[in-house]
């Protein structure tokens, strides 16, 4: 376990014993990552805000019954994901409109290979380009990218969090990363062609 995880576990024990400062520290340490992850599942900020608030209220009220955990971050992400998906289903029932969510189906491909995104020298420019490309992915692909590369979860943790097989997570990551690399590559090609055209003007 890393230093961050050690601190979280210590705060978790203190919080379970009724320490309000420890509870506040856990909130402030995880609120921004929870918001960043939650927006990949629920774009409605008000609903997301309500679910996060409800999550922490329930945590405090049930603190004495909570089990020990070796990853507070994983616990919080898992609990928030469950709440958001349950809320989405509730809203669908209330509106009497079951919307197709084909982008949430597991995608299977042969010989999946996990690849890492290589940062370019012009970090700010390519970070913006990458963020734009991520928004073009399906909701499921955005979620797995958020968990793996922005939140640092392992493939096994993602599989448990998203209720998927380990292999399906690897496949989904591979497909998403291929799309991102292709989007960046096409952008660079277009810029290159445009630069050549300017040379002849």
Helices and strands as residue ranges (DSSP letters): H 3-16, H 20-41, H 45-61, G 63-65, H 72-95, G 102-104, H 123-134, H 139-145, I 146-150, H 155-162, H 166-199
